[in-house]
Amino acid sequence: MRYKYFTHGTCSTEINFDLVGNKVTNVSFVRGCNGNLQAVSRLVDGLTVEEIEDKLKGINCNGRGTSCGDQLATAIRKAYNGEDESGVIY
């Protein structure tokens, strides 16, 4: 299923991704550090929810208490847990 997550506390404003079972693919970010976020998207493609959480959860960007990677980990966990079946997660 395709998901859209609206981020909190980051330069990126939205993360889009596909989740099939526990595998994440086709990650894309709206706004933020374009080159870095393209790299993150490619690096996590095909990883499981747990693998992405292990790598990205808790990363802090400039004292914000979160980061684009941390927000991705949050988004995929919420999607995996079925918090919103419409595909839009806040």
Residue, then its C-alpha position, 0 to 999 in steps of 0.5 A: m500500500r502507498y502511504k503519505y506521512f506529514t512530518h513534524g519538526t523537520c525541513s522535509t514536510e512529507i514522506n511517501f512510501d510503499l509498504v508490503g508486509n514489512k518491506v519498505t520501497n519507493v521512499s520519497f521526501v518532499r522538501g528537505c536536503n534533496g541530495n541527502l534524502q535521495a540517498v536515504s531513500r535509496l539506502v532503505d529501499g527493500l529493507t524491513v520496518e525493523e531494519i530501518e528503525d534500527k538504523l534511523k530511529g532516534i537520529n537528532c538533527n540540529g537539536r530538533g529532537t528528530s530528523c528526516g530519518d527519525q521521521l521515516a522510522t516513525a512513519i513506517r512503524k505507524a503504517y505497519n501498525g495500521e494506525d491509518e488505513s487511508g494511507v495518510i498518516y499524521 
